[in-house]
């Protein structure tokens, strides 16, 4: 095997961009730090192009510790595009702020970690990527100097520290049993390993990745981070890390021997996440906290194809489709809350349909998209995920997914109702941020336009058979 450093060009570009933003902030006047936002956007666009070009030359890199394949390319494309969208939201929140450059640097570094997570084929690389994707998040969540921001940062850090230790412990146990950390070699090396220590080791690794994905039982930090952090940070932490973590879980499950029911373990986590997230979202009046619990439930849906990994050829395609659709739709929802910084309860959205019709339409599209209703891209993704679960021999998981989808409709409609209701005629339309409004509107259109494209892609990938 060869090093093939150019195969890692997207990660290298994002890492370099993050370092330039970090160092450049020390020498750039506050009024001109917008230049570093251009640097960050340029790094993301360059990484996107490099990912698409690199997909033509798949294969292992870094002596087999990382692999470039369809999953890696999908991770790179989704992360780059979603981070670009989040940059638009950050423009108005951190413009001329004394921590503007640090915001861009931390976002690029965390995105780099998510990319490495998606391509890691070695447990040690996976652990390093976990740290690279986690540590910048602690800083991002805490950059907003408020009581809620400090509480969210502390909870995120403590939860991440605990589950990071579990991931390292699990990696150590698996290495002790297998004598290797390479995922392709684990199935053969662990086929005769004692069940108890193997189960403990794998469960610890899964727990660490569950933190990055925001899944049960490592979900405690997600609602607080969504509520206490800035709008762009909330959109970032509830979207970007999930992409790399879910793909990493998929690779792990497919690499393990079939001596224990790993798919059933992930299926239980999926049902627990979607159910708890939906039930907890019912009582929320803060839009961002509601979206925080919503993302916990969405992780449950994302884990469904992971649970049937290796059981059906539809799993990988369904996972990537849902990841892409969810990323766009979730950013739309947070973009709307960022565009309305002074509205922090659902009742405050009353009359939005009359005062800001484009923004209201974007919010309705996003919320119905998160439910999974046609004609949104998430509908295609959720249909693909349910089909994969059924084809993979877990029809009960498809039923659980559909049942939770119906349950989620009620709390999303709690938000839609005031939007369509007539507001106080004596109160003018709420003040909005133009960049966030534009991002929400554009991405909402993309979720609708992307639905037919996602359906065609699903059929091309074998979703009809």
N, C-alpha and C positions, 0 to 999 in steps of 0.2 A: 504494500500500500504506500501511497505517496502523501506528502503534506498538502499539495494543491492549495496554497494560500489564496489564490484568486477565487477559489470556490467560496471563500468566506468574505468576498468583497462587500456584500451588503452590510454585514456586521461590522466590518472594518470602517466603512464609510460613516455609519451611525456613531460608532465609538469615536472616530476622529472629529465628527461634527460636535459631539457632546463635549469633548475636551477643548475644542476651539471656543465654544460658547462659555465654558467654565473659565478659561484663561482670558479670553477676550473681554469678559465682563469687568475685569480689573483695570482695563486700559481704555474702555469705551465710556464716554460721558453718558449720563443717564438719558439725556434727550436723544441720543443716537444709538441706543441699544436695540432699536428696531433692526439695525443691521444684523444683529445676531439672530433675530427671528428669520431673516432672509437666509442666513447661513444654515439654520436648522431646517428650513424648508428645502433648501438646495440639497442638503445631505439626505433628506428623506426621498426626494425625487430621484437623486442619483442611486440610492439604495434600491428603489423600485425598479429602475431601468436595469440595474445590475442583477436583480433577482430574476427578471424576465429573460434576460440574456443568458444568465447562468443555468436556467432551467433546461437549456438545450444540451448541457453537458452534465447529466446527473452522475452521481457516484459518491463514494466516500471521500472524506477530506480529513486532514489532521490525523493521519495514520489510522483512519477508521473511527475516530472518536466522534465525528460529526458526519452526517450524510446529507447530500443534496438530492431530494426526490420530490415527488408531487406534494407531499405534506409540507416539506420545508418551503417550497416555493409558495404554496398557499398561505403559510404562516407569514412569510416575508411580505407578500402583497397586501394581505389584510392589515397587518401591523403598520406598514408604511402609510397606507391610505387613511387608516383610522387616526393615526398620529397627526397626519397633515390636517385632517378635519379639526382635531382638537386644538391645533395651533391657531386656527381661525378664532376659536372661542377665547383663547388666551390673549389675543391681541388687545381686547378692550379691558380685560381684568388686570393685566400686569403691565400695560403700557406706561412707560416712564416710572415704573416702580423700581425701588432700589434693589429688588431681587429678581428683576426681569431675566437677566442672563442666566441666573441659577435655575430658573424655571425651565428654560429651554434645555439647559445642560442635563438636568435630572430626567426630563422626559426622554431625551435621546438615549441616555444611558440605560434607563429602564426598558426602553424599546429594544435596545441591543440585547439585553438579557432575555426578553421574550423571544427574540429571533433564535438565540442560541438554544433556548429551551425546546423550541420546535424542531430543531435539527439534531439535538444531542442523541448520540447512540452509545454513550458511556455514562455510568452513574456518577463518576467524578466530575465530568463536564456538566452533567445535569445539576449537581450540587453547586458548582461554581456559577452556572447560569441562574440558579435560584437566588443566590446572593446578589448577583448583578441586577436582577429584576426586582429584588425586594428593597435593598438599602436605599436606592433613590426614591422609592415610593414613600418611605418614612419621612424624608425631607420634603417631598412635594406636599404631602398631607399637612405637615406642620408649618409650611410657609405662610399660611394665612394666620396672622397673629390675633386670634380670638380665643375665647375660652373653649368654644366647641371645637375649633381647629386643634388646640393643644390636647384636648381630651381624645379626639380622633387619632391624632398622631401617636399618643402614648398607647392607646389600645391597639393600633396597627402594629406598632413596634413590639409590644409585649407578645401579642399573638404570633407575629412573625418569628420572634426569637424562639418561642417554645416549639413551634412546628418546624422551624429550621433545624433545631437540635434533633427533633425526631427524624427528619429526613437524613441527617448525617449519621444518626444511630442506625437507621435502617440500611443505609449504604454500607456501613461497616459490617453489619450482620450478614448481608447478602454477599459481600466480598469474602467474609470468613467462610461461608458455606460453599461458594462457587469457585473461589480462587481467581476471580476475574470480575471486572466491573463493566465489561463490554456487553451490551444488550443482546447482540446476535448469539453470544456464547452461553447465555444464562439457561436456556431451555435444556441443553444437553448436560450442563454442569450441575444443574439443580434437580434433575430428574429423580435422583435417589437421595436427595437431601432430607433430613428429618423435618417433618411437617411443622412442628411447633415453632422452632426458631426461624424457619423460612417464612411462616405466616407473620410472625412478629416483625421481621425485617421488611417484608413487602408492605405490610400495613403502615409502618412508620414512613416509608417512602411515599406511599399514597397519601398519607396525612399531610406531609409537607407540600405536595402538589395541590392538595385540596385547599390549603391556605392561599396559594397563588391564584387558584381558580375562584376562591370565595365560596366553596362548597361546604355543606355540613360535614363534619363538626367544626370546621375552621372558619366559620362565616361571621363571627361576632363583630369583627372590625368593619365589615362592609357598610352597614347602614350608617354607622357613625362617621365613616370617611366620606360617604356620599352627602351627608348632611353638613358636616363641619368644615369640609374643604371647599376651595373655590369651585366654581362651576366647571372650568376646564379640567381641574384636577379630578373632580368627581367623575367626569366623563372618561378620563384617562384610566383611573384605577379600577373602574368597573368594566372596562372593555379590553385594554391592551394586554394586561397580564393573563387574562383568561385564555387568550388565543394560544400563547405558548404553553401554558400549563395543561390545557385539554389535549393538545397534540402530544405533549410529553407523556401524559397518562395513557394515551392510545398506544404509543410505542412500547411503553412498559408492559401493558397488558398483553400485547401480541408477542412479547419476548419471553414471557414466563412459561414454565412447563404447566401442563394441564393436570397436575397432581392435586391441585386445590381449586375450588370454584372462584377464581378471581373475577370473572364476569359477574357473578352473583353479588360479590362484594361491591363492585362499582354500581350495579343496578340498585342495591339498597341505598347507597349514597345518593343516587340520582333521585329516587322517589322521596327520600327524606329531604333533600334540598328543595325540590319543586313544591312539596307539600308545606314544609315549614315556611319557606319564602312567601308562598301565597297566603297562608293563614296570618302571618305576621303583618303583611301589607294591608290587611283589611282595616286595621285600626289606626292607620297613619294619616295625618292631616298635612304634614310637611311634604311637599312634592318630591324633594330630593331624597328624603328618608324612605318614602314610598318606593321610589325608583331603586334605592339601595336594596330593599327587600325583594323587589322585582328581579334584580340581577341575581340574587341567590336562587330564586326559582328558575331563572333562565339557565343557570349552570346545571341544574338538574336535567333540563332538556338536552343540554350539550353533552352530558355524561351518558345519555342513552346509547348513542353509537359506540362509545367507548366500551360499554358493557357487552356489546355483541361483536367487539373487534375479534377478528379471526373466525367468526361463525358465519359471516356473510360478506360477500364482496361489495355490498352496498354501504358498509359502515363508514369507510374513509371518505367517500364522496359526500355522504349525508352530513358528516361532521363538518367538512369544509364549507359546504353550502350554508349550513346553519350558522357557523361562525361568522361568515362574511355578512349574511343578512342581519344577524343580531348586532354586529359591530356598527353597521350603518344606522340601524333603527335606534339603538341605544344612544348613540351620539346625538341623533335628532332630538330625542326626549330631553337630554341634558342641555342641548343647545337652547331649547325653548326656555328652560329655567334660568339659563345664563342670560338670555335676552331680557328677562324680567327680573332683575336683581332684587327689586323691592317687594316682590310677591312671594311670601314664604308659607302660604297655606292654600288649600284647594279652593276655599271660598273666594280668595282674591282673584281667581281667574274668571269670575262672573263677568259676562259682557265682553270677553275677549273676542268672541266671534264677530261682534259688531265693530269694536274699536280697532282690532288688529286681525283682519280676516285671514291674511296669509299665514301669520304666525299660528292662529287658531287651527287652520287647516293642517299645518305641519304637525301640530301636537296631536290632533285626532288621528292622522295617518300613523304617527309614531306609536301611539297607545294601542290602536287597533292592530298595528303591525306586531307589537310585542305579544298581543294575544295570539296572533297567528291567523288573522282573518284575510281572505282574499280581497283585493288583488295585490297584496304586499309580498315582498321577497321572503319574509319570515314564514308566510303560509307555505311556500314551496319548501323551505328548509324544514319546517316542522313536519310536513307530510313525508319528506324524505327520511327524516329521523324515525318517524313511526313505522314507515315501511321497512326500514332496516331492522328495527327491533322485531317486527313480526317475522321477517325473513330469517332472522338470526335465532329463531326458536324461543323468543321471549314475548309472546303475544300479550301477557299480563302487563308488561312494561309499556306497550303501546296503549293499552287501556288506561293505565295510570297517567300517562302523558295526556291523553285526550280528556280525562276527568279533571286533571289539574288545569288544563287549558280553559275548560268551562268555568271552573272556580275563579280563575284569574280575571275573567271577563267582568265580574261584578266590581272589583275595586278599581279597575281601569275606567269603568263607566262612571264611578264616583268622581273621577277627575274630568271626564268628558262632559258630564251634565252641567256644571257651572260654566264651562266654556261656551256652551250653546244657549245658556240662559241669558236673558236680558239683564244688564247690570244697572247700577244706579244712574239715572239720567243726569244727575247733578255732578257726577264724577267723570272726568275726561278719561280717554284711553290711557293705559299705563305707559310709562316711559320705557322705551326699549333700546337695546344696543344693536346698531345696524349690522355689524359683522356677524354677531351671533344669530340675528334674524335671518340674514342671507344664508348662513351655513345651514340653519334648520330648514329653510325653504328648499334649498338646492338638494340637500340630502333626502328630504321627504320625497321630492320628485324622483330621486334615484331609487328609492325603495319601491316605488310604483313601476318605474320603467324597468327596473332590474328583475321584477317578478317573471315576466315572460322569458327573459334571458336565462334566469335561473332554472326555469322549467325545461327549456331546450337543453341546457347543459346537463341537467339531471337525466334526461332521456338519453343524451349522447353517452353519458357515463354508465348506462346500463340500468337506470332506475325503472324502466318499464318491464324489465325481465326478471 
